[in-house]
Amino acid sequence: MHIVILMPVYEDWQAALQLCRNIDAVLRQDGSLTADVLLVDDGSASACPQTSLSFEFVERVGVLTLRRNLGHQRAIAVALAHLQQQWTADAVVVMDADGEDRPEDIPGLVQAMRNAGRPTAVFAERGRRLESLTFRTLYRCYSLLHRIFTGRDIRFGNFSVLPWSFLNSLVVCPELWNHYSATFLKSRLPYIRVRCNRASRLAGESRMNFVSLVIHGMSALFANQEVVGTRLLLFSLLTSAVFVLLVGTLVVTRLFGPLNMPGWTEIAGVLLIILMGQFLVGCFMLVFSIMMSRSHLGFLPIRDYLYFVSQEAVLYCKHPTAVAAGAGHIR
């Protein structure tokens, strides 16, 4: 089986190239897979270093240079559309280039896809993580909020194996521009999860900070904006009904009850009604805005990805004459 491994890279060239070597070693041990690697240069200030590479089971390493930094989710969207239009293989592997996604897990994910009996994606469910306690706590909060607002359990990230035919569906999903795994869940394509532990970075330091984590989480929710807006509206209606009931009880008790209620309770009740009314109106406006946006495609990967691609270069090729003749695994 021939696979294409897609990895977004932002300045982490040393880790990415070392990861390519590790992937080749893993494929050599497995013996049933060959691979092409596409490094997606996400607007790095430094170019990929020219170095001597030699592989046995990695047949080609290409660098897709983007015109500007998009962030790893949007870089994946552009690269998937590029692969669907320009390359061909049996499956595509999406993974990070820093080494935290272990190449040793690739054969297991591919084998799980083979054993599924029908075209099925396989996502690496997060097992043991090596990040800080703060990061793990924030990640759990993000997973919980995603479950509450969307009804979908997202316990995995980018690391995955997709049958090549799935690209035809994903590249016409506008939500892919914001979040890869959340878009896949929304697409309702079949998938299974395989538990995989995280590894340490091969080199360099992570550029993920608190702001990036919040944006990443919000992007996942935005990919399911219709569901989020509807659930938020229902929640606001229920909360408003409860508060109106409470305020009504206070007013009735004040007017007809035996208790001497302080005068400020009426003012507080009126203020609560006003605040809940504003919140309810805001939710209605959000839902209407979401419904109106459904008629606009926005960014469509298969149509718009070319705007962000600067060039594709070959960093390594096992059969250079085949590439020069236009053969190989490129359409």
C-alpha positions as CSV (number, residue, x, y, z in Angstrom):
1,M,0.0,0.0,0.0
2,H,1.2,3.5,-0.9
3,I,0.4,6.4,1.4
4,V,1.0,10.1,1.4
5,I,2.0,11.7,4.8
6,L,1.0,15.3,5.2
7,M,2.7,17.4,7.8
8,P,2.3,21.2,8.3
9,V,5.6,22.8,9.2
10,Y,6.3,26.2,10.7
11,E,10.0,26.8,11.3
12,D,10.4,23.2,12.7
13,W,12.6,22.0,9.8
14,Q,15.1,20.1,12.0
15,A,12.3,18.1,13.7
16,A,10.4,17.5,10.4
17,L,13.5,16.1,8.6
18,Q,14.4,13.9,11.5
19,L,10.8,12.7,11.6
20,C,11.1,11.8,7.9
21,R,14.1,9.6,8.7
22,N,12.1,8.0,11.6
23,I,9.2,7.3,9.3
24,D,11.5,5.6,6.8
25,A,12.9,3.4,9.6
26,V,9.4,2.4,10.8
27,L,8.3,1.6,7.2
28,R,11.4,-0.5,6.8
29,Q,10.5,-2.6,9.8
30,D,6.9,-2.9,8.7
31,G,7.7,-3.8,5.1
32,S,4.1,-3.5,3.7
33,L,4.0,0.3,3.2
34,T,5.7,2.8,1.0
35,A,5.2,6.5,1.4
36,D,5.5,10.0,-0.1
37,V,5.9,12.9,2.4
38,L,4.4,16.4,1.8
39,L,5.8,19.0,4.1
40,V,3.5,22.1,4.1
41,D,5.6,25.2,4.7
42,D,3.2,27.4,6.5
43,G,4.8,30.7,5.8
44,S,8.1,29.9,7.6
45,A,10.6,32.8,7.7
46,S,13.5,30.3,7.0
47,A,13.4,28.0,4.0
48,C,13.8,24.3,4.3
49,P,17.5,23.6,4.6
50,Q,19.2,21.8,1.7
51,T,20.5,18.6,3.1
52,S,21.4,15.2,1.8
53,L,18.6,12.7,2.3
54,S,18.5,9.0,1.6
55,F,15.5,6.8,2.2
56,E,14.4,3.3,1.3
57,F,10.6,3.2,1.8
58,V,10.0,7.0,1.6
59,E,10.0,7.5,-2.1
60,R,9.5,11.2,-2.3
61,V,9.6,14.3,0.0
62,G,8.0,17.4,-1.4
63,V,7.6,20.9,0.1
64,L,4.4,22.8,-0.5
65,T,5.2,26.4,0.2
66,L,2.2,28.7,1.2
67,R,2.2,32.4,0.5
68,R,1.6,33.3,4.1
69,N,1.2,31.8,7.5
70,L,-2.3,30.3,7.9
71,G,-2.0,28.2,11.0
72,H,-1.8,24.4,11.0
73,Q,-5.6,23.8,10.6
74,R,-5.8,26.0,7.5
75,A,-2.5,24.6,6.2
76,I,-4.0,21.1,6.4
77,A,-7.1,22.3,4.5
78,V,-5.0,23.8,1.6
79,A,-2.8,20.7,1.5
80,L,-5.7,18.2,1.4
81,A,-7.2,20.1,-1.5
82,H,-3.8,20.2,-3.2
83,L,-3.4,16.4,-2.8
84,Q,-6.9,15.7,-4.0
85,Q,-6.2,17.7,-7.2
86,Q,-2.5,16.9,-7.9
87,W,-1.5,13.6,-6.2
88,T,-2.8,10.1,-6.0
89,A,-2.3,7.3,-3.5
90,D,-4.2,4.7,-1.4
91,A,-4.5,6.7,1.7
92,V,-3.3,10.0,3.3
93,V,-1.8,10.3,6.8
94,V,-2.2,13.7,8.6
95,M,0.2,14.2,11.4
96,D,2.2,17.0,13.2
97,A,5.8,17.6,12.1
98,D,7.3,18.1,15.6
99,G,7.5,14.4,16.5
100,E,4.7,14.3,19.1
101,D,2.7,12.1,16.8
102,R,4.8,8.9,16.8
103,P,5.6,7.4,13.4
104,E,5.6,4.0,15.1
105,D,1.8,4.3,15.2
106,I,1.3,4.7,11.5
107,P,1.3,1.0,10.6
108,G,-1.2,0.3,13.3
109,L,-3.5,3.0,12.1
110,V,-3.2,1.8,8.5
111,Q,-3.9,-1.8,9.6
112,A,-7.0,-0.7,11.5
113,M,-8.2,1.0,8.3
114,R,-7.6,-2.2,6.4
115,N,-9.4,-4.3,8.9
116,A,-12.5,-2.1,8.9
117,G,-14.1,-3.9,6.0
118,R,-15.2,-0.7,4.2
119,P,-13.6,2.7,3.6
120,T,-13.1,4.0,7.1
121,A,-10.9,6.7,8.6
122,V,-8.8,6.0,11.7
123,F,-8.0,8.7,14.2
124,A,-5.4,8.5,17.0
125,E,-7.2,8.9,20.2
126,R,-5.1,10.8,22.7
127,G,-3.6,8.5,25.3
128,R,-0.8,9.5,27.6
129,R,0.2,13.1,27.1
130,L,3.5,14.8,28.1
131,E,2.2,18.4,28.2
132,S,1.9,20.4,31.4
133,L,-0.9,20.1,33.9
134,T,-2.3,23.4,32.8
135,F,-2.4,22.3,29.1
136,R,-4.1,19.0,30.0
137,T,-6.7,20.8,32.2
138,L,-7.5,23.3,29.4
139,Y,-7.7,20.5,26.9
140,R,-10.2,18.6,29.1
141,C,-12.3,21.7,29.5
142,Y,-12.3,22.2,25.7
143,S,-13.4,18.6,25.2
144,L,-16.2,19.0,27.7
145,L,-17.4,22.2,26.1
146,H,-17.3,20.7,22.7
147,R,-19.4,17.7,23.9
148,I,-21.9,20.1,25.6
149,F,-22.4,22.5,22.7
150,T,-22.2,20.0,19.8
151,G,-23.1,16.6,21.2
152,R,-20.0,15.1,19.6
153,D,-17.1,13.7,21.5
154,I,-13.8,15.0,20.1
155,R,-11.0,13.1,21.8
156,F,-8.5,13.2,19.0
157,G,-6.6,15.7,17.0
158,N,-4.9,15.8,13.5
159,F,-3.2,12.4,13.6
160,S,-5.2,10.2,11.4
161,V,-5.3,8.0,8.3
162,L,-7.9,8.7,5.6
163,P,-8.9,6.5,2.6
164,W,-8.0,8.5,-0.5
165,S,-11.6,8.6,-1.6
166,F,-12.6,10.6,1.5
167,L,-10.7,13.6,0.1
168,N,-13.5,14.1,-2.5
169,S,-15.9,14.8,0.3
170,L,-13.7,16.8,2.7
171,V,-12.4,19.3,0.0
172,V,-16.0,20.6,-0.5
173,C,-16.5,21.2,3.2
174,P,-16.1,25.0,4.0
175,E,-15.6,24.2,7.7
176,L,-12.3,22.5,6.8
177,W,-10.8,26.0,6.7
178,N,-11.2,26.3,10.5
179,H,-10.8,22.8,12.0
180,Y,-9.9,19.5,10.4
181,S,-11.1,16.9,13.0
182,A,-14.3,18.8,13.8
183,T,-15.1,19.0,10.1
184,F,-14.6,15.3,9.7
185,L,-17.0,14.6,12.6
186,K,-19.6,16.9,10.9
187,S,-19.1,15.2,7.5
188,R,-20.5,11.9,9.0
189,L,-17.9,9.9,7.2
190,P,-17.2,6.6,9.0
191,Y,-14.3,6.5,11.4
192,I,-12.9,4.5,14.3
193,R,-10.4,5.5,17.0
194,V,-7.2,3.8,18.0
195,R,-5.6,4.8,21.3
196,C,-2.1,6.2,20.8
197,N,0.3,7.9,23.3
198,R,2.0,11.2,22.6
199,A,5.8,11.5,22.3
200,S,8.2,14.4,23.0
201,R,9.1,17.0,20.5
202,L,12.2,16.0,18.4
203,A,13.6,19.5,18.4
204,G,12.7,23.1,19.1
205,E,9.9,24.5,21.3
206,S,6.1,24.6,20.8
207,R,4.6,27.8,19.6
208,M,1.2,26.9,20.9
209,N,0.2,29.4,23.6
210,F,-3.0,30.2,25.5
211,V,-4.4,32.4,22.8
212,S,-3.7,29.7,20.2
213,L,-5.5,27.1,22.3
214,V,-8.6,29.3,22.7
215,I,-8.7,30.0,19.0
216,H,-8.3,26.3,18.2
217,G,-11.2,25.5,20.5
218,M,-13.4,28.2,19.1
219,S,-12.7,27.0,15.6
220,A,-13.9,23.6,16.5
221,L,-17.2,25.0,17.8
222,F,-17.5,27.2,14.7
223,A,-17.3,24.2,12.5
224,N,-20.6,23.1,14.1
225,Q,-22.1,26.6,14.3
226,E,-25.7,25.4,13.5
227,V,-25.8,23.0,16.3
228,V,-24.0,25.4,18.7
229,G,-26.4,28.2,17.9
230,T,-29.5,26.0,18.3
231,R,-28.4,24.6,21.6
232,L,-27.5,28.0,22.9
233,L,-30.9,29.3,21.9
234,L,-32.7,26.5,23.7
235,F,-30.5,27.0,26.8
236,S,-31.4,30.8,26.8
237,L,-35.1,30.0,26.4
238,L,-35.0,27.6,29.3
239,T,-33.0,29.9,31.5
240,S,-35.3,32.8,30.7
241,A,-38.3,30.8,31.6
242,V,-36.8,29.8,35.0
243,F,-35.9,33.4,35.8
244,V,-39.3,34.7,34.8
245,L,-40.8,32.1,37.1
246,L,-38.6,33.1,40.0
247,V,-39.3,36.8,39.5
248,G,-43.0,36.1,39.3
249,T,-42.9,34.2,42.5
250,L,-41.1,37.1,44.2
251,V,-43.7,39.6,43.0
252,V,-46.6,37.5,44.1
253,T,-45.0,36.9,47.5
254,R,-44.4,40.7,47.8
255,L,-47.9,41.6,47.0
256,F,-50.0,38.9,48.6
257,G,-47.7,36.9,50.8
258,P,-47.3,37.3,54.6
259,L,-43.6,37.9,54.3
260,N,-42.2,41.4,54.3
261,M,-39.9,41.3,51.3
262,P,-37.3,44.1,50.9
263,G,-37.9,46.6,48.2
264,W,-34.7,45.9,46.3
265,T,-35.9,42.5,45.3
266,E,-38.3,44.1,42.8
267,I,-35.6,46.2,41.3
268,A,-33.3,43.1,41.1
269,G,-36.1,41.1,39.4
270,V,-36.7,43.8,36.8
271,L,-33.0,44.0,36.0
272,L,-32.8,40.3,35.7
273,I,-35.7,40.3,33.2
274,I,-34.0,43.0,31.2
275,L,-30.7,41.2,31.1
276,M,-32.3,37.9,30.1
277,G,-34.3,39.7,27.4
278,Q,-31.1,41.1,26.0
279,F,-29.4,37.7,26.1
280,L,-32.4,36.1,24.4
281,V,-32.4,38.7,21.6
282,G,-28.7,38.2,21.2
283,C,-29.1,34.4,20.8
284,F,-31.9,34.9,18.3
285,M,-29.7,37.2,16.3
286,L,-26.9,34.7,16.4
287,V,-29.1,31.9,15.1
288,F,-30.5,34.1,12.3
289,S,-27.0,35.0,11.4
290,I,-26.0,31.4,11.3
291,M,-29.0,30.5,9.2
292,M,-28.3,33.3,6.7
293,S,-24.6,32.2,6.4
294,R,-25.7,28.7,5.3
295,S,-26.5,30.2,1.8
296,H,-22.8,31.4,1.5
297,L,-20.1,28.8,1.0
298,G,-17.3,31.1,2.1
299,F,-13.9,29.4,1.7
300,L,-14.3,26.3,-0.5
301,P,-11.1,24.2,-0.3
302,I,-11.3,22.7,-3.8
303,R,-12.0,26.1,-5.4
304,D,-9.8,28.5,-3.3
305,Y,-6.7,26.6,-2.2
306,L,-4.7,27.8,-5.2
307,Y,-4.8,31.3,-3.9
308,F,-2.6,30.3,-1.0
309,V,-0.1,28.0,-2.8
310,S,3.2,29.6,-3.8
311,Q,5.0,26.5,-5.2
312,E,5.7,22.8,-4.7
313,A,9.3,21.7,-4.7
314,V,10.9,18.3,-4.6
315,L,13.3,17.9,-1.6
316,Y,14.0,14.2,-2.2
317,C,13.0,11.7,-4.8
318,K,14.0,8.1,-5.0
319,H,13.3,8.0,-8.8
320,P,14.2,11.5,-10.1
321,T,13.9,10.4,-13.7
322,A,10.3,9.5,-13.1
323,V,9.5,12.9,-11.7
324,A,11.3,14.6,-14.6
325,A,9.1,12.6,-17.0
326,G,5.9,13.5,-15.2
327,A,5.4,10.0,-13.8
328,G,5.2,8.7,-10.3
329,H,2.5,9.4,-7.9
330,I,1.7,12.9,-9.1
331,R,-1.3,13.5,-11.4
